[in-house]
Structures are given as C-alpha cells and as structure tokens.
Amino acid sequence: MVNPKSAELDGGLYLVSVPIGTARDITLRALDILAGVDVIAAEDTRSMRRLLDIHGVVLGDRPLIAYHDHNGPRVRPKLLQWLREGRSVAYASEAGTPMVADPGFDLARAAREDGTPVTAAPGPVAAIVALTLSGLPTDRFLFAGFLPSNKGRRKSALQDLAMIEATLILYESPKRCAASLADMASVLGEDRPAALCRELTKKFEEVRRGTLAELAAEMAERPVKGEVVLVVAGADGDSSNLSSDDVDSRLKEVIPRMSLRDSVDLVAAESGMKRRQVYQRALDLIGRDAQEDQGGDGDFGAVNGADAEGEKGGDAQ
C-alpha cells in the first residue's frame, strides 16, 4: 500500500480525478492532494469515503462535503468562502475527471472569478478510455456529453452532429441505449461504424462493435446494464453523407417539382447514396403518401403512375 503524503498544500481549488471503476486507477498525486487539503468536496461522499479507506487516506476531522447538481447553489457559497480564507479545497466527481459531464463547472468558474487559484490532478476519463478501445479513428474526436432524453430533441441534437468529420463520443443511460442507437442510425446513417463500451475498467467490461443499425437491433433484443459510452465514426468528408432522414426530407422537397427520375438523380448526387437506394426510398415515400391520402393528390401529386412506371423501365441503378 502506498502511504499518501499529507503535506500542507497552498490555498486553492484542486480538481481531482478519481477512478471510473478499478480503485487502483488513481494517481499518487491525487492521493497526496486528498491527504493534504483542508476540505474535500465530492459529488458522492460515500464513494469518496470508500476510496479514502481503500488507499489509507485519513480524513480525520477535515470536512467532507457533498457537492452535486441538487445542492450546488446552497453549498457553493460555503466552499467559496473557505477558498477566500486561503484554505485548500479538493473537488472530485463521483467517477472520472471533474468538469466532464459533471457538476463541478459552476464551482470552478466561480472560484476563477474570485481570483482563486484552480489546478487539476489529471486521471481517468471514460470518454477517452472508450475511444482507445473502440477501434475508431482517434486523431480527431468530439465529446458530445449526454443526448436529450426526449426523442424529438435527441434527433435534433443528432442532426447538429451529422456532418462533423470527427469521431463522436457520447454518454448514455443503459435504459435509453436502444432508442438512442435507433435514432443515430436514422439520422447519422445506418452503416456508420460504432462501438458500445460499458463497465469500463470493471469486472464486466465489454465493447460491442458494429454499424449503428446492427447495434440498435442488438440493444433492442438484448439490453445492457451499467455505465455506457457510445463511440461513433465521424462523417465521411468525401461525400455529403446525408442521413436517411435527410434523404427523405430532400425527396419530399423535390418530387413535387420535377419528374421522379430527375428527383432521384438530384438527391443521389447531393447525398452520395447509391441511386438504386434513393429510388427505392422515393417509391416508399410515394406509397406511404398514397395510403395516407386515400385517393387525394397527397404531397407528391406531381408524380403520376406513368412517371413511376417509366422510371421502373429505365435505369434504376
């Protein structure tokens, strides 16, 4: 066992990274800070007490304060007052690195605005661990945090990410994995490579790889438990890489204004999708529109039977 050094520390806020699973994934400097600060603030005090016990860090009569989303406005003034008095305060999230999908942001910002020194003891980040295990490009990546739980807002958020030419990293609740992956397949494209990483550094660590469509189908049949990170390949810069939803929206715009053949040619050129696939999506849209409108002109009134039949007899490749 390592004996942490309980040396006196200069006043200031110390952002301390803690393990995301395995308790031994903590740095010696982090342990020294936890042993030496005047006050420890933690998102989860039970997890922090357990970590201190495992590594032999004596808390003594030092305050261990809970600081999280629900009590931040109430607790933050007290922490800031201690910092103004020149005390050293460590803040640690429940797992991983503070400030990454974590409530410590407001505390750190307020401390900086007060002129308080703020420093960090770096360590594990679930997003980076997942990226290294995903098998997807690591030279450019974007951490997008948690997607909205509402389906409409989630798809809107995914639309904002659709054209980014960098590997995407997202945190997700295991209960929403299937729905989120299905929306990703719809908005980002069914064939995009992705990885689902769960329980990282823990006993049941698992990484599932496949396309978004494959992972969505698998999650629908076999849900997962535990902490989940989703890693998704970025957009292909060699084409516009429109999603299936984008292609459908574009077809709805152009079909009423031109022939089916010209509509398919235009959208295939814009999207980079194979012409056969665009043509089939156009026929599906026309069929759905006809069913919904039962004898009316519908949204695609400019497309008549002769037009569709003519396209079938032509080059639909």
C-alpha positions in Angstrom: 0.0 0.0 0.0 1.2 3.5 -0.9 1.3 5.9 2.0 0.0 9.2 0.7 1.9 12.3 1.8 -0.2 14.7 3.9 1.9 17.7 3.3 0.4 21.2 3.7 -1.0 22.5 0.4 -1.3 26.1 -0.8 -4.8 27.5 -0.8 -6.9 27.0 -3.9 -9.3 24.6 -5.6 -7.9 21.2 -6.6 -9.9 19.3 -9.2 -9.0 15.7 -8.5 -9.7 12.8 -11.0 -10.8 9.6 -9.4 -11.2 6.0 -10.9 -14.1 5.2 -13.2 -14.1 1.6 -11.9 -11.0 0.0 -10.6 -9.9 1.7 -7.4 -6.2 1.4 -8.2 -6.6 3.6 -11.3 -5.7 6.7 -9.3 -2.5 8.8 -9.4 -0.1 9.2 -6.5 -0.5 13.0 -6.8 -4.3 12.7 -6.5 -3.8 10.7 -3.2 -1.4 13.3 -1.9 -3.9 16.1 -2.6 -6.7 14.2 -0.9 -4.4 13.6 2.1 -3.3 17.2 2.4 -6.2 19.5 1.6 -8.2 21.3 4.3 -11.6 20.4 2.8 -12.8 17.7 0.4 -15.9 18.3 -1.7 -17.3 15.2 -3.5 -20.2 14.6 -5.8 -20.7 11.3 -3.9 -19.4 11.3 -0.4 -19.9 7.5 0.1 -17.8 6.8 -2.9 -15.1 9.2 -1.7 -15.1 7.7 1.8 -14.7 4.2 0.3 -11.8 5.4 -1.9 -10.1 7.1 1.0 -10.4 3.9 3.1 -9.0 1.7 0.3 -5.9 3.8 -0.1 -5.3 4.5 3.5 -6.0 8.3 3.4 -7.0 9.5 6.8 -9.9 12.0 6.8 -9.6 12.9 10.4 -11.6 16.0 11.4 -11.5 17.5 8.0 -14.8 18.4 6.4 -16.1 16.0 3.6 -18.8 18.0 1.9 -21.4 16.7 -0.7 -21.5 18.9 -3.8 -23.7 17.9 -6.7 -26.4 19.2 -9.1 -29.1 19.3 -6.5 -27.3 21.2 -3.7 -24.7 23.2 -5.6 -26.4 26.7 -5.2 -26.6 26.1 -1.5 -23.2 24.6 -0.8 -21.1 26.6 -3.3 -21.0 29.8 -1.2 -19.6 28.0 1.7 -16.8 26.4 -0.4 -16.0 29.7 -2.0 -15.8 31.3 1.5 -13.3 28.7 2.6 -11.3 29.4 -0.6 -11.3 33.2 0.1 -9.9 32.4 3.6 -7.0 30.8 1.9 -7.9 27.2 2.5 -7.2 24.3 0.1 -10.3 22.6 -1.2 -10.3 19.4 -3.3 -13.3 18.6 -5.5 -13.9 15.1 -7.0 -16.7 13.9 -9.1 -18.4 10.5 -8.5 -16.1 8.9 -11.1 -13.5 10.1 -13.6 -12.4 13.6 -14.2 -14.2 16.7 -12.9 -15.8 19.0 -15.4 -16.6 16.2 -17.9 -20.4 15.8 -17.7 -20.0 16.8 -14.1 -21.5 19.5 -11.7 -18.1 21.0 -10.8 -18.2 23.5 -13.6 -20.0 26.2 -11.7 -17.7 25.8 -8.7 -14.6 26.1 -10.8 -15.9 29.1 -12.7 -16.9 30.9 -9.6 -13.5 30.2 -8.0 -11.7 31.6 -11.0 -13.9 34.7 -11.0 -13.0 35.2 -7.3 -9.3 35.1 -8.3 -8.7 31.8 -6.6 -6.0 29.5 -8.0 -7.5 26.4 -9.7 -5.4 23.4 -10.6 -6.1 19.8 -11.6 -4.7 16.4 -10.8 -5.5 14.6 -14.1 -6.6 11.0 -14.4 -9.2 8.6 -15.9 -11.9 9.8 -18.4 -14.5 7.3 -19.5 -14.8 9.0 -22.9 -11.0 8.7 -23.6 -10.9 5.1 -22.4 -13.8 4.2 -24.7 -12.2 6.0 -27.6 -9.0 4.0 -27.2 -10.9 0.7 -27.2 -13.4 1.5 -29.9 -11.2 0.8 -32.9 -12.4 4.1 -34.5 -10.1 7.0 -35.5 -8.5 8.9 -32.6 -6.9 11.7 -34.4 -10.0 13.9 -34.2 -12.9 13.4 -31.9 -15.8 15.3 -30.3 -17.2 14.6 -26.9 -20.9 15.4 -27.0 -22.0 14.5 -23.5 -25.5 13.1 -23.0 -28.1 13.2 -25.7 -31.6 14.6 -24.7 -34.0 12.1 -23.3 -36.8 13.5 -25.5 -36.9 11.8 -28.9 -37.6 15.0 -30.9 -34.8 16.9 -29.1 -32.5 13.9 -29.4 -32.9 13.7 -33.2 -32.4 17.5 -33.5 -29.2 17.2 -31.5 -28.0 14.4 -33.7 -28.7 16.5 -36.8 -26.2 19.0 -35.4 -23.6 16.3 -35.2 -24.3 14.6 -38.5 -21.8 16.4 -40.6 -18.9 16.6 -38.1 -15.9 14.9 -39.6 -14.6 13.6 -36.2 -15.3 10.5 -34.1 -18.2 11.2 -31.8 -18.2 10.2 -28.1 -21.4 10.2 -26.1 -22.5 9.1 -22.7 -25.9 7.3 -22.4 -28.2 5.7 -19.9 -28.4 1.9 -20.5 -32.2 2.3 -20.4 -32.1 4.6 -23.5 -29.4 2.9 -25.4 -31.7 1.1 -27.8 -33.7 4.2 -28.6 -30.7 6.4 -29.0 -28.9 4.0 -31.3 -32.0 3.7 -33.4 -32.2 7.5 -33.7 -28.5 7.6 -34.5 -29.0 5.0 -37.3 -31.9 7.1 -38.7 -30.2 10.5 -38.5 -26.4 9.7 -38.9 -26.8 6.7 -41.3 -27.4 3.0 -40.7 -24.0 2.0 -41.9 -21.9 4.2 -39.7 -19.4 2.2 -37.7 -19.8 2.5 -33.9 -18.9 0.9 -30.6 -20.8 0.5 -27.4 -18.5 0.4 -24.4 -19.8 -0.4 -21.0 -18.5 -1.0 -17.4 -15.0 0.2 -18.4 -12.2 -0.9 -16.2 -14.6 -3.1 -14.2 -15.1 -6.8 -14.0 -17.7 -7.0 -16.7 -16.1 -4.6 -19.1 -17.4 -5.1 -22.6 -17.0 -3.4 -26.1 -19.6 -4.2 -28.8 -18.7 -3.1 -32.3 -20.8 -2.9 -35.5 -22.8 -0.5 -37.6 -25.4 1.8 -35.9 -28.2 -0.3 -37.3 -26.6 -3.5 -36.0 -26.0 -2.2 -32.6 -29.5 -0.7 -32.4 -31.1 -4.1 -33.3 -28.9 -5.9 -30.8 -29.8 -3.5 -28.0 -33.5 -3.8 -28.8 -33.2 -7.6 -28.3 -30.5 -7.7 -25.6 -30.4 -4.5 -23.4 -27.3 -3.8 -21.3 -26.7 -2.6 -17.8 -24.0 -0.4 -16.3 -22.3 2.8 -17.4 -22.3 3.2 -21.2 -20.2 5.2 -23.6 -21.1 5.3 -27.3 -18.4 6.0 -29.9 -19.5 6.7 -33.5 -17.4 7.2 -36.6 -17.5 10.8 -37.9 -19.0 12.0 -41.2 -17.2 11.0 -44.4 -15.7 14.1 -45.9 -15.6 12.6 -49.4 -19.4 12.9 -49.7 -22.2 15.0 -48.2 -23.1 11.9 -46.2 -26.8 12.8 -45.7 -28.6 10.6 -43.4 -31.6 8.5 -44.4 -33.9 11.1 -42.8 -32.1 13.9 -44.7 -32.6 12.0 -48.0 -36.3 11.5 -47.3 -36.7 15.2 -46.5 -34.9 16.2 -49.6 -37.1 13.9 -51.8 -40.2 15.3 -50.3 -39.0 18.8 -51.3 -38.1 18.0 -54.9 -40.5 15.3 -56.1 -43.5 17.7 -56.4 -41.4 20.0 -58.6 -39.8 17.6 -61.1 -40.0 14.1 -62.5 -39.2 11.1 -60.4 -36.2 10.3 -62.5 -34.8 13.8 -62.1 -35.6 13.9 -58.4 -33.7 10.6 -57.8 -30.7 11.8 -59.9 -30.5 15.1 -57.9 -30.8 13.6 -54.4 -28.4 10.8 -55.3 -25.8 13.3 -56.4 -26.3 15.5 -53.3 -26.3 12.7 -50.8 -23.7 10.3 -52.2 -26.2 7.5 -51.7 -26.5 4.9 -54.4 -29.1 5.8 -57.0 -30.9 2.5 -56.5 -31.3 3.2 -52.8 -32.6 6.7 -53.4 -35.1 5.4 -56.0 -36.4 2.8 -53.6 -36.8 5.4 -50.8 -38.7 7.6 -53.2 -41.1 4.8 -54.1 -41.6 4.0 -50.4 -42.4 7.7 -49.7 -44.9 7.8 -52.6 -46.5 4.6 -51.4 -46.9 5.9 -47.9 -48.3 9.2 -49.1 -50.8 7.4 -51.3 -52.0 5.3 -48.3 -52.3 8.3 -46.0 -54.3 10.4 -48.5 -56.6 7.7 -49.8 -57.5 9.0 -53.2 -56.3 12.6 -52.8 -53.4 14.1 -54.6 -51.1 14.0 -51.5 -47.8 15.7 -51.2 -46.5 14.0 -54.3 -49.3 15.0 -56.7 -46.7 15.8 -59.4 -45.7 12.1 -59.6 -48.2 10.1 -61.6 -48.3 6.4 -62.4 -46.8 6.8 -65.8 -43.8 8.6 -64.3 -43.2 5.8 -61.8 -43.7 3.1 -64.4 -41.4 5.0 -66.8 -38.7 5.1 -64.2 -39.0 1.4 -63.5 -38.5 0.7 -67.1 -35.4 2.9 -67.2 -32.1 2.8 -65.4 -32.8 2.5 -61.7 -29.2 1.5 -60.9 
